[in-house]
Amino acid sequence: MKKRNVKNDGKTIDLIFLILFAGSALYFLVETMIGHLLPTKYILIASVVLLIVVGLLYLSIRLSKHGSWPRCLLSLVLAGALLFGGVYQMRIRKAFGSIDDGSVNINAISLVVLESSAIQSVADLSNQKVGLIGSAENALNASAINEINDVTITYIESQDSMMLANELVTQNVDAALMANSQLTMIEKNNEDLYQRLRVIKTYEMKVDNTEIASDKDITKEPFTVYISGLDSLGIPNYNGLSDVNMLLMIDPLTHHIEMVSIPRDAYIPNKAYNNYPDKLTHTGNDGIDNVVQSMENVFGFDIDYYAKVSFSSLIEIVNTLGGIDVDVQLEFYEQDENRDFSNQIHLYPGLQTLDGRSALAYARHRHTEGWGDLGRNYAQQQIIQAIINKLLTAEGINKVPDVLQVGAEYVSTNMPISTVKRFINHEISNPRSWSFSSTSLAGALSENQLCVSATEYGPLFVFILDQNELNNVYAKYLEMFEPSKLSDFKFTLDDLNKYQVTMPYNEYLLTIDNYQSKMNTQFPSLHYVAPPVQPEVDEPDQNTGENTEEPPLDEPATDTDVPAEPEQGGESEYLPSDSENNETDNSTDFEENPISDEPEGNDLPLDPGV
């Protein structure tokens, strides 16, 4: 019997582990080159180091007379580390590849009937009357009608959503085609009416995004990112209310990020409606491109990129990170992510780890007296900083691929992936800590004014912006490009305003200094048309023979109704505020009395407002 050569067997095992290590090193380097995350010089250094290690291990095996378990263990550990690094980069690469580029917005429109209606499907609408807002040639209406073309339907035009709802309630039409954004407006402004409606079919129309991303080199030039938060769960491509609004001004040279929060109820020119005044949140109903372009008119400078998120994105990102540490400023109760107060979230003040649902509740809450929109803006800034801080920890870095995967599903952005990778590449090459500062456009005055996209609801609660606050944001923007130097500073008592920066003039922008004079001269056609009071209908249901008449909608406020008292901006119990109470005449030339959509007393609505 031949004697087995144990020495050669040991060296063979050594070579197998070395080959495993070399293969892992090759995979790691390939993923590094494909992913473009690491700077080229680091890839070259890693290649040389790995080649030297492989060479030394091979030389060691050749020179040794027998196998070495420590050498095998070293090869195995190195192979495992490189495999982990390669897989980590692969997951990041795939996540980047699936992030939505924001090139398409989705408009949704639904067929709606009364909850009590016998109509259950589109087929039941044969030879029936369907109301719609505007004409049948309207792009969104036409897209839905085209999908219903196999059913004979008579279409009846209405002027706005409330008139159409009135036609439906009084049974002048059997069903209604309403954009989902219009249904959301009804839900937030008239919950009782919304509960009487039922959706039987929803159609979608994709619209190309008209907002063009910047081609800046963001490793060398300051840039801006607008964050828009959709007030709903699911993917963010759908058009809807922009309830979270924040501008990030990022300077890669000084490693500083300035966060500017804007109230959702800010009264701004809505570009989709010829720059007539509207709530900022309403601009989202016409797409993220309309939000960005409208806010560019407010700020007086171009916004380079945007990121649109939904409720789901915040919940999933925070949960993926294992929670974030936030110093909650107050005790409060808030509805859950499904707008359900029966499962409300209760938080106490103090530093604590928040999960996704609690973080969302804190980011949304504003109804506690003394907290309001300023408090909510501050909470949102806290949460963004907490997410960034968590991502920079060892635990957070390990979860970056998972966070990116969540972002791919719940975040839409027009920032090119190549630009993001170049920025990451630059930061790895030039590691420095980042500083943060924040400000809010507090809105020095709150009033009830007509909103161009929702005139059927009468005057709504809005914030009138302060020109001085806008000038300060504009000055911070300019400072990123021309940092002020102490040696250049001069001061003269002869002209205290000499060095004050003023943003470019915008004829459509309303501020506390000009809104009363501009409202009736600049926007004379902005007026409230009350829906007509329909006569009572007493017709039997065609299917059951029973009378299913619904009571008509509530009549709008009359001159005998007591208008809501406009709320004046003031200091917050929880946050320092530069806003001062303003004694301002709130009267307008509108015939109808203002109707506030602010909550009364301690009754918390299902949403912060229309």
Beta strands, then each sheet from edge to edge (+ up, - down):
strand 1: 104-114
strand 2: 128-133
strand 3: 153-158
strand 4: 175-179
strand 5: 197-208
strand 6: 223-230
strand 7: 242-251
strand 8: 256-261
strand 9: 267-270
strand 10: 276-279
strand 11: 305-310
strand 12: 324-328
strand 13: 332-334
strand 14: 345-347
strand 15: 350-354
strand 16: 411-413
strand 17: 435-440
strand 18: 445-449
strand 19: 460-464
sheet 1: 3+ 2+ 4+ 1- 5+
sheet 2: 16+ 11- 6- 7+ 8- 17-
sheet 3: 9+ 10-
sheet 4: 12+ 15-
sheet 5: 13+ 14-
sheet 6: 18+ 19-
end
